[in-house]
């Protein structure tokens, strides 16, 4: 099954536009392009509400494309499981944050965590709510 969700990224080395399409096989999402592993190398992405479905696929896809990913959610077990799954599938560093992002103090902590750990945030995929 091909999912309509896609994103394009610019390869800063060659400035060629690459399109990445998520595909679904047996309930799992993955990137269909084999040349995407370096596009987001060294970048840090935060994916909110990333515990299932297309949100989880985005977290996996960003990691497959080279990003370090912080997954967020309100459920400790599910968020931790997604973080571990992303790490196992891609071999890239990932972490998780637990908090209700409708509360300002949690948003502040969510931003501070990756900045403290990785010195930056370069991408935000806002799927909370």
LODRENKOL-652599 format. One record per residue: x negated, y negated, z negated of N, C-alpha, C, CB in turn; residue number from 0. Coordinates in steps of 0.001 Angstrom, whole numbers, m for minus. Last residue first. Glycine has a CB too. Layout:
+---------+---------+---------+---------+---------+---------+---------+---------+---------+---------+---------+---------+-----+
|    n.px |    n.py |    n.pz |   ca.px |   ca.py |   ca.pz |    c.px |    c.py |    c.pz |   cb.px |   cb.py |   cb.pz | num |
+---------+---------+---------+---------+---------+---------+---------+---------+---------+---------+---------+---------+-----+
|       X |       Y |       Z |       X |       Y |       Z |       X |       Y |       Z |       X |       Y |       Z | NUM |
...
+---------+---------+---------+---------+---------+---------+---------+---------+---------+---------+---------+---------+-----+
***
This chain:
+---------+---------+---------+---------+---------+---------+---------+---------+---------+---------+---------+---------+-----+
|    n.px |    n.py |    n.pz |   ca.px |   ca.py |   ca.pz |    c.px |    c.py |    c.pz |   cb.px |   cb.py |   cb.pz | num |
+---------+---------+---------+---------+---------+---------+---------+---------+---------+---------+---------+---------+-----+
|    2151 |  m15950 |  m19849 |    3558 |  m16348 |  m19948 |    4498 |  m15595 |  m19092 |    3693 |  m17737 |  m19632 | 128 |
|    m783 |  m16429 |  m17898 |    m136 |  m16271 |  m19201 |    1332 |  m16665 |  m19102 |    m853 |  m17122 |  m20278 | 127 |
|   m2366 |  m16771 |  m15748 |   m1239 |  m15849 |  m15595 |    m476 |  m15672 |  m16888 |   m1720 |  m14505 |  m15102 | 126 |
|   m4701 |  m18542 |  m14258 |   m3727 |  m18720 |  m15316 |   m2481 |  m17884 |  m15041 |   m3360 |  m20199 |  m15461 | 125 |
|   m7917 |  m18197 |  m13900 |   m6714 |  m17659 |  m13268 |   m5665 |  m17636 |  m14357 |   m6947 |  m16216 |  m12633 | 124 |
|  m10641 |  m20201 |  m13520 |   m9532 |  m19897 |  m14428 |   m8388 |  m19384 |  m13574 |   m9098 |  m21158 |  m15276 | 123 |
|  m14165 |  m20386 |  m13279 |  m12880 |  m20058 |  m12659 |  m11860 |  m19762 |  m13742 |  m13015 |  m18851 |  m11696 | 122 |
|  m16281 |  m21083 |  m14832 |  m16214 |  m21644 |  m13483 |  m14896 |  m21369 |  m12779 |  m17336 |  m21103 |  m12656 | 121 |
|  m17641 |  m21845 |  m17852 |  m16448 |  m21252 |  m17240 |  m16366 |  m21886 |  m15865 |  m15112 |  m21499 |  m18106 | 120 |
|  m20680 |  m21263 |  m19766 |  m19860 |  m21926 |  m18744 |  m18561 |  m21168 |  m18500 |  m20642 |  m22056 |  m17431 | 119 |
|  m22264 |  m19816 |  m21554 |  m22622 |  m21205 |  m21260 |  m21735 |  m21909 |  m20240 |  m24010 |  m21248 |  m20779 | 118 |
|  m21490 |  m17386 |  m22576 |  m22086 |  m17396 |  m21237 |  m22443 |  m18797 |  m20738 |  m21143 |  m16750 |  m20263 | 117 |
|  m20641 |  m17892 |  m25281 |  m21286 |  m16628 |  m24911 |  m22056 |  m16715 |  m23593 |  m20247 |  m15534 |  m24814 | 116 |
|  m19560 |  m20472 |  m25288 |  m20554 |  m20091 |  m26298 |  m21344 |  m18860 |  m25848 |  m19868 |  m19815 |  m27654 | 115 |
|  m17801 |  m20191 |  m23168 |  m18848 |  m21217 |  m23094 |  m19948 |  m20896 |  m24099 |  m18260 |  m22635 |  m23362 | 114 |
|  m16076 |  m18181 |  m24060 |  m16991 |  m17901 |  m22939 |  m18093 |  m18954 |  m22798 |  m16204 |  m17818 |  m21637 | 113 |
|  m15012 |  m19679 |  m26451 |  m15639 |  m18349 |  m26496 |  m16554 |  m18072 |  m25301 |  m14567 |  m17282 |  m26559 | 112 |
|  m13744 |  m22109 |  m25765 |  m15020 |  m22119 |  m26471 |  m15751 |  m20778 |  m26408 |  m14798 |  m22503 |  m27907 | 111 |
|  m11349 |  m21300 |  m24606 |  m12330 |  m22018 |  m23796 |  m13711 |  m21963 |  m24456 |  m11891 |  m23485 |  m23587 | 110 |
|  m10078 |  m20104 |  m26770 |  m10275 |  m19328 |  m25544 |  m11322 |  m19981 |  m24650 |   m8950 |  m19179 |  m24783 | 109 |
|   m9947 |  m22237 |  m28580 |  m10823 |  m21089 |  m28886 |  m11099 |  m20250 |  m27644 |  m10191 |  m20207 |  m29975 | 108 |
|   m8067 |  m23829 |  m27191 |   m9400 |  m24355 |  m27506 |  m10370 |  m23211 |  m27777 |   m9341 |  m25305 |  m28725 | 107 |
|   m5892 |  m22113 |  m27213 |   m6466 |  m22521 |  m25929 |   m7892 |  m23032 |  m26147 |   m5588 |  m23616 |  m25249 | 106 |
|   m5388 |  m22006 |  m29946 |   m5809 |  m20785 |  m29251 |   m6432 |  m21107 |  m27891 |   m4614 |  m19836 |  m29070 | 105 |
|   m4545 |  m24629 |  m30456 |   m5755 |  m24121 |  m31107 |   m6269 |  m22843 |  m30444 |   m5484 |  m23861 |  m32584 | 104 |
|   m2114 |  m24810 |  m28953 |   m3309 |  m25568 |  m28584 |   m4587 |  m25009 |  m29192 |   m3148 |  m26999 |  m28999 | 103 |
|    m189 |  m22113 |  m27943 |    m681 |  m22871 |  m29102 |   m2028 |  m23500 |  m28760 |    m808 |  m21954 |  m30359 | 102 |
|     252 |  m20568 |  m25851 |    1200 |  m21678 |  m25992 |     820 |  m22547 |  m27185 |    2645 |  m21147 |  m26154 | 101 |
|   m1446 |  m18449 |  m25948 |   m1936 |  m19657 |  m25294 |    m900 |  m20780 |  m25241 |   m2383 |  m19327 |  m23902 | 100 |
|   m2188 |  m16443 |  m28497 |   m1004 |  m16999 |  m27850 |   m1391 |  m18353 |  m27266 |     200 |  m17132 |  m28859 |  99 |
|   m4935 |  m14148 |  m28180 |   m4315 |  m15363 |  m28683 |   m3124 |  m15785 |  m27856 |   m5316 |  m16474 |  m28727 |  98 |
|   m7976 |  m12611 |  m27716 |   m6602 |  m12402 |  m28158 |   m6062 |  m13720 |  m28692 |   m6518 |  m11282 |  m29241 |  97 |
|  m10181 |  m11835 |  m25133 |   m9774 |  m12826 |  m26113 |   m8319 |  m12578 |  m26435 |  m10002 |  m14278 |  m25596 |  96 |
|  m12926 |   m9798 |  m24023 |  m11506 |  m10096 |  m24144 |  m11284 |  m11119 |  m25243 |  m10699 |   m8820 |  m24427 |  95 |
|  m15374 |   m9280 |  m21405 |  m14981 |   m9411 |  m22803 |  m13496 |   m9729 |  m22832 |  m15818 |  m10516 |  m23541 |  94 |
|  m17971 |   m7880 |  m19377 |  m16630 |   m8416 |  m19557 |  m16344 |   m8482 |  m21048 |  m15564 |   m7549 |  m18816 |  93 |
|  m20491 |   m7214 |  m17034 |  m20131 |   m7660 |  m18379 |  m18731 |   m8249 |  m18374 |  m21146 |   m8692 |  m18905 |  92 |
|  m20006 |   m4440 |  m14804 |  m20320 |   m5841 |  m15084 |  m19831 |   m6217 |  m16476 |  m19687 |   m6768 |  m14024 |  91 |
|  m19176 |   m2023 |  m13914 |  m20499 |   m2091 |  m14518 |  m20931 |   m3513 |  m14852 |  m21505 |   m1466 |  m13602 |  90 |
|  m16658 |   m1515 |  m12885 |  m17550 |   m2391 |  m12139 |  m18972 |   m2432 |  m12672 |  m16997 |   m3763 |  m12132 |  89 |
|  m15277 |     275 |  m14519 |  m15084 |     319 |  m13066 |  m16162 |    m435 |  m12307 |  m13733 |    m247 |  m12709 |  88 |
|  m16083 |    m459 |  m17115 |  m16359 |     892 |  m16612 |  m16255 |     961 |  m15093 |  m15397 |    1896 |  m17242 |  87 |
|  m15117 |   m3137 |  m17248 |  m16541 |   m2840 |  m17439 |  m16908 |   m1473 |  m16856 |  m16898 |   m2886 |  m18933 |  86 |
|  m12396 |   m2663 |  m16949 |  m13105 |   m3501 |  m15976 |  m14596 |   m3209 |  m16049 |  m12832 |   m5010 |  m16231 |  85 |
|  m11961 |   m1134 |  m19279 |  m11727 |    m553 |  m17958 |  m12452 |   m1339 |  m16867 |  m10227 |    m504 |  m17660 |  84 |
|  m12499 |   m2981 |  m21315 |  m13324 |   m1773 |  m21197 |  m13178 |   m1136 |  m19818 |  m12944 |    m758 |  m22285 |  83 |
|  m10423 |   m4811 |  m20769 |  m11826 |   m5237 |  m20770 |  m12757 |   m4045 |  m20588 |  m12164 |   m5974 |  m22073 |  82 |
|   m8197 |   m3166 |  m21169 |   m8455 |   m3731 |  m19842 |   m9909 |   m4173 |  m19733 |   m7511 |   m4920 |  m19559 |  81 |
|   m8509 |   m2640 |  m23941 |   m8511 |   m1542 |  m22973 |   m8808 |   m2049 |  m21559 |   m7162 |    m810 |  m22997 |  80 |
|   m8215 |   m5198 |  m25027 |   m9481 |   m4479 |  m25204 |   m9605 |   m3356 |  m24177 |   m9588 |   m3908 |  m26636 |  79 |
|   m5538 |   m5650 |  m24326 |   m6602 |   m6518 |  m23807 |   m7962 |   m5846 |  m23909 |   m6623 |   m7848 |  m24562 |  78 |
|   m4192 |   m3594 |  m25737 |   m4117 |   m3675 |  m24269 |   m5247 |   m4518 |  m23685 |   m2771 |   m4257 |  m23841 |  77 |
|   m4918 |   m4167 |  m28453 |   m5206 |   m2864 |  m27832 |   m5212 |   m2948 |  m26313 |   m4184 |   m1826 |  m28283 |  76 |
|   m4020 |   m6891 |  m28851 |   m5410 |   m6483 |  m29022 |   m5728 |   m5196 |  m28269 |   m5721 |   m6306 |  m30494 |  75 |
|   m2009 |   m8972 |  m27060 |   m2055 |   m7636 |  m27640 |   m3494 |   m7133 |  m27661 |   m1150 |   m6663 |  m26852 |  74 |
|   m2153 |  m11274 |  m25684 |   m1685 |  m11375 |  m27058 |   m1733 |  m10033 |  m27775 |    m276 |  m11923 |  m27086 |  73 |
|   m5059 |  m12033 |  m23670 |   m3718 |  m11537 |  m23903 |   m3348 |  m11713 |  m25355 |   m3600 |  m10075 |  m23495 |  72 |
|   m7671 |  m12164 |  m21210 |   m6973 |  m12655 |  m22391 |   m5585 |  m12053 |  m22471 |   m6890 |  m14181 |  m22378 |  71 |
|  m10957 |  m11435 |  m20152 |   m9529 |  m11162 |  m20045 |   m8871 |  m11639 |  m21327 |   m9248 |   m9640 |  m19792 |  70 |
|  m13616 |  m12802 |  m18600 |  m12975 |  m12793 |  m19908 |  m11500 |  m12561 |  m19664 |  m13232 |  m14129 |  m20705 |  69 |
|  m16195 |  m11572 |  m16518 |  m14779 |  m11861 |  m16716 |  m14406 |  m11805 |  m18196 |  m13920 |  m10876 |  m15919 |  68 |
|  m18581 |  m12435 |  m14176 |  m18404 |  m12021 |  m15561 |  m17000 |  m12470 |  m15931 |  m19513 |  m12639 |  m16533 |  67 |
|  m18337 |  m11522 |  m10704 |  m18112 |  m12430 |  m11827 |  m18167 |  m11701 |  m13170 |  m16767 |  m13128 |  m11672 |  66 |
|  m18518 |   m9790 |   m8521 |  m19732 |  m10235 |   m9189 |  m19548 |  m11107 |  m10403 |  m20547 |  m10946 |   m8247 |  65 |
|  m16355 |   m8588 |   m7456 |  m16995 |   m9598 |   m6617 |  m18194 |  m10237 |   m7310 |  m15989 |  m10671 |   m6234 |  64 |
|  m15507 |   m7084 |   m9577 |  m16092 |   m6382 |   m8430 |  m16824 |   m7352 |   m7513 |  m15004 |   m5636 |   m7643 |  63 |
|  m14411 |   m9196 |  m11065 |  m15586 |   m8490 |  m11568 |  m16277 |   m7726 |  m10439 |  m15192 |   m7527 |  m12702 |  62 |
|  m12250 |   m9821 |   m9461 |  m13261 |  m10841 |   m9732 |  m14550 |  m10200 |  m10222 |  m12747 |  m11851 |  m10765 |  61 |
|  m10854 |   m7345 |   m9593 |  m11378 |   m7865 |   m8329 |  m12452 |   m8923 |   m8513 |  m10261 |   m8436 |   m7514 |  60 |
|  m10114 |   m7209 |  m12309 |  m10980 |   m6182 |  m11720 |  m11634 |   m6710 |  m10449 |  m10177 |   m4896 |  m11415 |  59 |
|   m8458 |   m9484 |  m12441 |   m9618 |   m9349 |  m13340 |  m10612 |   m8341 |  m12772 |   m9166 |   m8912 |  m14760 |  58 |
|   m6546 |   m8772 |  m10510 |   m7361 |   m9965 |  m10310 |   m8614 |   m9894 |  m11181 |   m6549 |  m11241 |  m10631 |  57 |
|   m5379 |   m6551 |  m11728 |   m6092 |   m6394 |  m10454 |   m6992 |   m7586 |  m10172 |   m5100 |   m6212 |   m9305 |  56 |
|   m4084 |   m7739 |  m13855 |   m5198 |   m6828 |  m14133 |   m6038 |   m6646 |  m12869 |   m4677 |   m5452 |  m14645 |  55 |
|   m2187 |   m9078 |  m12339 |   m3077 |   m9824 |  m13233 |   m4308 |   m9001 |  m13586 |   m2335 |  m10234 |  m14513 |  54 |
|    m771 |   m7095 |  m11106 |   m1616 |   m7932 |  m10269 |   m2581 |   m8740 |  m11122 |    m764 |   m8861 |   m9406 |  53 |
|    m709 |   m4842 |  m13915 |    m278 |   m5256 |  m12587 |   m1284 |   m6108 |  m11829 |     988 |   m6000 |  m12700 |  52 |
|   m1944 |   m6068 |  m17138 |   m1304 |   m5104 |  m16238 |   m1056 |   m5704 |  m14859 |      14 |   m4617 |  m16836 |  51 |
|   m3294 |   m8001 |  m18666 |   m3227 |   m6635 |  m19174 |   m2564 |   m5628 |  m18242 |   m2506 |   m6637 |  m20456 |  50 |
|   m3941 |  m10804 |  m18604 |   m4473 |   m9864 |  m17612 |   m4370 |   m8392 |  m18017 |   m5904 |  m10190 |  m17343 |  49 |
|   m3500 |  m13447 |  m19532 |   m2396 |  m12501 |  m19371 |   m2736 |  m11335 |  m18474 |   m1201 |  m13203 |  m18828 |  48 |
|   m6091 |  m15125 |  m17696 |   m5142 |  m15062 |  m18802 |   m4028 |  m14072 |  m18489 |   m4555 |  m16452 |  m19092 |  47 |
|   m9324 |  m14841 |  m17003 |   m8046 |  m14408 |  m16448 |   m7074 |  m14238 |  m17607 |   m8192 |  m13077 |  m15625 |  46 |
|  m12150 |  m16663 |  m16293 |  m11191 |  m16351 |  m17344 |   m9879 |  m16007 |  m16662 |  m11020 |  m17544 |  m18357 |  45 |
|  m15434 |  m16101 |  m15071 |  m14009 |  m16288 |  m14805 |  m13191 |  m15894 |  m16028 |  m13570 |  m15464 |  m13577 |  44 |
|  m18569 |  m17180 |  m14112 |  m17760 |  m16746 |  m15249 |  m16306 |  m17093 |  m14962 |  m18243 |  m17411 |  m16581 |  43 |
|  m21143 |  m16050 |  m11851 |  m20022 |  m16927 |  m12205 |  m19247 |  m16330 |  m13371 |  m19086 |  m17146 |  m10989 |  42 |
|  m23007 |  m14239 |  m10992 |  m23426 |  m15274 |  m11920 |  m22331 |  m16232 |  m12338 |  m24522 |  m16038 |  m11326 |  41 |
|  m21407 |  m13629 |   m7941 |  m22525 |  m13268 |   m8817 |  m22927 |  m14462 |   m9687 |  m23735 |  m12778 |   m7981 |  40 |
|  m19399 |  m13721 |   m6141 |  m19211 |  m14459 |   m7386 |  m20297 |  m14141 |   m8405 |  m17848 |  m14150 |   m7975 |  39 |
|  m20374 |  m12188 |   m3951 |  m19773 |  m13507 |   m3762 |  m19685 |  m14343 |   m5030 |  m18411 |  m13351 |   m3195 |  38 |
|  m21317 |   m9582 |   m4029 |  m22229 |  m10657 |   m4401 |  m21584 |  m12039 |   m4403 |  m23394 |  m10662 |   m3472 |  37 |
|  m19375 |   m7789 |   m3155 |  m20002 |   m7578 |   m4454 |  m20879 |   m8732 |   m4911 |  m20813 |   m6338 |   m4415 |  36 |
|  m18122 |   m7758 |    m693 |  m17756 |   m8803 |   m1634 |  m18549 |   m8778 |   m2935 |  m16314 |   m8697 |   m1942 |  35 |
|  m18182 |   m5874 |    1302 |  m19243 |   m6884 |    1291 |  m19026 |   m7965 |     247 |  m19356 |   m7519 |    2646 |  34 |
|  m16039 |   m4223 |    1405 |  m17249 |   m3682 |     800 |  m18340 |   m4744 |     655 |  m17766 |   m2517 |    1626 |  33 |
|  m12670 |   m4969 |     670 |  m13887 |   m5311 |    1402 |  m15115 |   m4789 |     674 |  m13993 |   m6828 |    1597 |  32 |
|  m10648 |   m4381 |   m1087 |  m10777 |   m3553 |     107 |  m12068 |   m3826 |     867 |   m9597 |   m3777 |    1018 |  31 |
|  m10676 |   m4054 |   m4590 |  m11000 |   m4863 |   m3425 |  m11174 |   m3967 |   m2215 |  m12268 |   m5696 |   m3670 |  30 |
|   m7849 |   m2432 |   m6189 |   m9279 |   m2635 |   m5956 |   m9470 |   m3538 |   m4746 |  m10011 |   m1280 |   m5749 |  29 |
|   m5619 |    m996 |   m8538 |   m5919 |   m2041 |   m7575 |   m7421 |   m2120 |   m7379 |   m5351 |   m3400 |   m8035 |  28 |
|   m3803 |    2025 |   m9004 |   m4969 |    1201 |   m9287 |   m5176 |     188 |   m8176 |   m6220 |    2070 |   m9460 |  27 |
|   m1680 |    3561 |   m8122 |   m1462 |    2713 |   m9271 |   m2639 |    1820 |   m9628 |   m1122 |    3546 |  m10425 |  26 |
|   m2652 |    4843 |   m5799 |   m2334 |    5609 |   m6996 |   m2182 |    4765 |   m8245 |   m3383 |    6626 |   m7224 |  25 |
|   m4031 |    1958 |   m4705 |   m4031 |    3390 |   m4445 |   m3744 |    4112 |   m5751 |   m5385 |    3858 |   m3830 |  24 |
|   m3862 |   m1155 |   m3258 |   m3402 |    m327 |   m4366 |   m3368 |    1120 |   m3919 |   m2008 |    m781 |   m4864 |  23 |
|   m6073 |   m3885 |   m2610 |   m5283 |   m2741 |   m2178 |   m4926 |   m1913 |   m3386 |   m6041 |   m1892 |   m1136 |  22 |
|   m6647 |   m7275 |   m2022 |   m6507 |   m6225 |   m3018 |   m5658 |   m5109 |   m2425 |   m5875 |   m6773 |   m4333 |  21 |
|   m8901 |   m8738 |     164 |   m7537 |   m8265 |      m9 |   m7551 |   m7168 |   m1071 |   m6937 |   m7745 |    1343 |  20 |
|  m10763 |  m11528 |     828 |  m10711 |  m10322 |      26 |   m9255 |   m9953 |    m172 |  m11435 |  m10511 |   m1335 |  19 |
|  m12549 |  m13100 |    3332 |  m11254 |  m12869 |    2734 |  m11263 |  m11524 |    2035 |  m10139 |  m12936 |    3788 |  18 |
|  m15028 |  m15582 |    3626 |  m14732 |  m14155 |    3475 |  m13346 |  m14031 |    2863 |  m15812 |  m13427 |    2589 |  17 |
|  m16710 |  m17875 |    5575 |  m15505 |  m17627 |    4817 |  m15225 |  m16127 |    4824 |  m14309 |  m18426 |    5394 |  16 |
|  m20072 |  m18681 |    5103 |  m19075 |  m17967 |    5895 |  m17866 |  m17711 |    5005 |  m19652 |  m16626 |    6471 |  15 |
|  m22213 |  m19830 |    3815 |  m21019 |  m20642 |    4034 |  m20026 |  m19994 |    5001 |  m21419 |  m21999 |    4557 |  14 |
|  m24323 |  m18391 |    2894 |  m24142 |  m18437 |    4339 |  m23000 |  m19343 |    4766 |  m23904 |  m17057 |    4864 |  13 |
|  m24367 |  m18902 |     117 |  m25614 |  m18687 |     851 |  m25429 |  m18868 |    2356 |  m26156 |  m17294 |     562 |  12 |
|  m21817 |  m19113 |    m863 |  m22644 |  m20314 |    m893 |  m23958 |  m20137 |    m139 |  m22928 |  m20706 |   m2322 |  11 |
|  m19010 |  m18023 |     527 |  m20332 |  m17515 |     193 |  m21282 |  m18703 |     275 |  m20776 |  m16335 |    1154 |  10 |
|  m15898 |  m18712 |    m686 |  m16949 |  m19216 |     182 |  m18282 |  m18674 |    m328 |  m16950 |  m20782 |     227 |   9 |
|  m12999 |  m16683 |    m634 |  m14135 |  m17254 |   m1343 |  m15149 |  m17732 |    m315 |  m14772 |  m16221 |   m2322 |   8 |
|   m9537 |  m16161 |    m975 |  m10689 |  m16374 |    m117 |  m11784 |  m17009 |    m944 |  m10332 |  m17253 |    1107 |   7 |
|   m7287 |  m13633 |   m2022 |   m7974 |  m14885 |   m2247 |   m9151 |  m14954 |   m1300 |   m8428 |  m15025 |   m3718 |   6 |
|   m3963 |  m12258 |   m2148 |   m5329 |  m12297 |   m1657 |   m5972 |  m13595 |   m2086 |   m5376 |  m12143 |    m126 |   5 |
|   m1088 |  m10301 |   m2217 |   m1970 |  m11196 |   m2976 |   m3381 |  m11125 |   m2419 |   m1968 |  m10832 |   m4481 |   4 |
|     251 |   m8343 |    m865 |     147 |   m9642 |    m226 |    m775 |  m10604 |    m961 |    1502 |  m10249 |    m106 |   3 |
|   m1226 |   m5120 |    m786 |    m567 |   m6149 |   m1575 |    m775 |   m7501 |    m890 |   m1112 |   m6171 |   m3038 |   2 |
|    m669 |   m2146 |     856 |   m1419 |   m3400 |     880 |    m599 |   m4455 |     157 |   m1746 |   m3848 |    2345 |   1 |
|    m851 |    1171 |       0 |       0 |       0 |       0 |    m892 |   m1228 |       0 |     966 |      m1 |   m1218 |   0 |
+---------+---------+---------+---------+---------+---------+---------+---------+---------+---------+---------+---------+-----+
***
